Amino acid sequence: MKIALLQIAAQDTLDGTLNKGILFCRRAKEMGADVALFPEMFSNGYNIYGRPVADWVREAIPADHEFIKAFKALSNELNMAIGITLLEEYETGPRNTLILFDRFGKQVLKFSKVHTCDFDVERNLTPGDGFHVADLDTESGIVKVGAMICFDREFPESARILMLKGAEIILVPNACPMEINRLSQLRARAYENMLGIATCNYPISVPDCNGHSNAFDGVAYLPELSDSKDTCILEADESEGVWIAVFDMDMIRNYRRKEVHGNAYRHPRKYKILCSEEINEPFVREDYRE
């Protein structure tokens, strides 16, 4: 399964962003991609910092906007799944959303960022209602796909829920510096759940971003190797471009049947405190919202 990480910047207008997105999707198809994934909130380039909130809120578009419909049609034309991201118009305030169309132009997954960064301007976004998994039809067969968006990856529960719902691959649109600790988080999410993770970031030309889109296959041990292997199968540089992450789904599935992580040896009855909503010091924050 080949996932194209479209490490590209948005343009100054929605039409310009659309045309650029289409161009790079076509490039991804030429490179053999099964899926093309955009960085976080591509419809407005995640341009929400240093601006009046009212200005960028007006840039929210509905999920059935012509911008989105264009990628729906393109996925069918190219026979390639497309994960397009947007600042979505929503009745309780805009949402940070990913819509995944399969290679026939069918919407199979819609996910809104659950862990909005409420310590900053993302407090003006409406959080998503949960984590979902979909069957994605690819030329090499059905793959179970879920999604996290940026800050979601910092909570082990996000990937854990997706694993428990059957996810084999997690798509992660992103908009922040990909430094060693964030890369380590993604490596851990893949390793502990025995699944693939593909993260698409903006290039260094976008403020507070630095490229380094990446992919981890979660496979650490193979019988033919005397030691563990690096689960990182791709890390891009800082520049704009298309990066192809190749996931060996047969290897991942065989690994999940035999290894010790994921849901193989968990003891959920002993984890009741994880469901507690109580927050104690030193973690109490005045800007926390449910």
N, C-alpha and C positions, 0 to 999 in steps of 0.2 A: 504494500500500500504506500503510494507516494503522496506526501502532503507538501504542497508548495506554500512556503511562508513568504507572504508578500510584504517584505520589509520596505515599505514605501510611505512617503509623506502625502497627505492630502493637499489639494489645491485651494486657492482663495475663494472659489465659488463651488456650489454643489454640482453644477454641470461640469466644471473642470475636474472635480474629484471623481465624478462618474466616468468621464472619458478616460482618465488615467487608470482607474480601477479596471475598466474593461480591457484596456491595452495590456495591463499586467496579467490579467486572467488569461488572455490569449497567449501570452508568453509562457505562462505556467503550463498550459495545455501542450504547447509545442515541446516542453521539457518532459512531458509524459505524466503530469500530475493527475491523481485521482481526485484530489481535493485542493482547493485554493482557499487559504485562510488570511484574512485581513487583520491588521492591528486594531486595538481597542477604539471604539467610537469613530470609525473612519469617516462617517458622513460629515463630521465637522472637524476632523483631525485632532480630536481630544483637546480642542482649543477652548478650555474653560477657566484657565488660570489667568490672573491679572486683568480680568475683564469684569464689568458689571454683570451680575447674575442674570438680570433681565435680558441682556443682549444675547447671551448664549442659549438661554432657555428658549428664546424665539427661534433658534435654529433647529429645534427638535422637529422631526418629521414622523408621520404615522407609519406604521409597519406595512401599509399597503401603498406607500408613496411610489411615484414613478421611478425614483432612484432605486428602490428595492425591487420593483417589478422588472427593471432592466437586468438585474443579476439573476432573477428567476428565469427569465427568457434565455440569458446567456448560458446558464448551467445546462439547460436542455439542448441548446445549439452545440455546445462544446462537448456534451456527454461527460461533464465533469462537475462534481459537487463544489459548491461555493459557500463559504462561511462569511457572510457580509455583516459588518457591525455598524451600529448607528446610535445616535442620540434620539431615542424614541419618544415621540409625543405620547403623553399618558395623562389620564384624568387627574391623578393626584400629584403630578409633577413628572418631569421627564425621566426616562429610564436608560440605563447603559446596557444595550441589548445586542445579542448575536442571533442572526437568523441563518439557519443552515438549509440550503436547497440541495437535494440529491441530483444525480446526473440526468434525471428526467424533468427537472424543474419543479419537483414536489417539495414543499416545505416539510421537513422531518423533525426539526428541532428549533424551538425559540427559547432563549435563555436570557434573563436579565441579571446583572451583577447583584449578588446577594449581600456581600460584604462591601457596601459602599464606604468610601473613606470619609466617615462622618466627622473626623477631626479637621476637615478642610471643606472646600467648596462643594465636594460631592454630597455634602449634607442636604443639598437642594435636589438630589435625585431620589426617586422612589426605588427602594431595594426590591430585588426579585423575590419570588415566593418560595424558591426551592431549587433543587438540582435534579436534572432530568436526563434520561438516556434514550437514544433512538437507534433503530436499525438503519444503517446507511448502506444502500445498495451500491457496491463498486463493481468494476469489471472483474475483480478477483473474488467476489462474493460479498456476503453481508458482514459488516463490521459494526459492533455496538459502540456508539460514540456518545460522549458527554461533553460538558463544557464548564470551565471556570473562567472568570475574567479578572485579570490582574490581582488585586488584593485578595480575592478568593483563595488564591494559592497559598496564602500565609496561614490558613487554617486547615489543619490536617483533616478536620471533619468533612471539608468540601470533597476532596478526592476519595475519602473513605466511603461517603454516601454513594458516590458515583460507582465505585468498585462494587459495593453491595447491591447496586441496581444492575450490575452486569457490564459496566463499561470496560472496553478493551483499549480504547484510545480516548484521551481527554484533549480537547482543543482549548487553547488559552490565548485569546487576544490580550495584548498587553500595551501599556504606555508608561514606562518608568525606566530608570537605569537598571540594566541587567548586570549586577555586580555579583561577587562571589557568593554572598549570602542568599540572594534571591535564586541564583542558580542552584545553590545547595538545597533550597526548599523544594524546587522542582525535581531535583535528583531524588530527594527523599520521598516525595509523593509517588514517583514512579516505582522506586525500589520497594517501598513498604506495601504497595498495592499490586505489584506485578502487572503493570499496564504501561502503555505508551503515553507520553505527554509531548505535545507539539505546541510551542509558544511563539507567537508572532509579535514582534516589537516594532516600534518606529525607528528609523535610522537616526544617526547623530544630528542630522540637520533639524530635527524637531526638538524644541526645548525640553530639557529634563529627560531625554531619551538617548540611548547610545547604541541602538542596534542589538547585536548579539542574540538574535532570535535563535531558538535552540530546540532540540528534541532529545528525549530520553526514552529508551525502550523498556526499561525496568528489568532487563535480564542481566543478572550479575554473575551467575554460575552456569557453566556449560561443562558436560562430562569430558569433553576433549581438551579442556584447559586445566592446568595444574593450579591456577589461582583465579581469583575473581576478575571479571572484565569490567571496563568502564561502561556504564549504562548510557553515557552520552554518545549519541550517534550523529549529532550535528550541532555546531555552534557557528553562527554567522559572524562576519566582521561588523564594522560600524556603518558600512556604506549602504546606499539604497540598492535594492535588487530583489531577485527571486531566489530563494534557497529551497532545495528539495530534500526533505527528510524521508528516508526509505525505511518503512517498518516491515520486518519479516513476521507476518501474522502467524504463520505456522509455528515458528520458533517461540513466539510469545505465548501462544495457546498451549504448546507442549510444556513449556516452563511452568505455566500456571497450574497444570495438572499435577506437577511433581514437587514443586518447591514449598517452602514453609510459611510464606508471607500471605498477604491478602486476608481471606476469611478462613484459612485452613485451621488455625489453632487459636482463634480468639475465644474469649470468655465474656460475652456481653452481659451476663447476669451480674458480673462483678464491677461493671462500669456505671452503675446507677448515677453516680455523682456527675457524670458527663451530661445528664439531662437536667441538672439543676440550673435554674435561672438566677440563682443568688450570685452576686458579685461582691467580693470583699476586698479590703485593702491588701496590697498596694495597687489594685487594678480598677478602683472606682474612678470613673470619668464623668464629669458633669455633662458632656456633650453626647454621651451614649444614648442611643435610641433602640428600641426593640425592632 
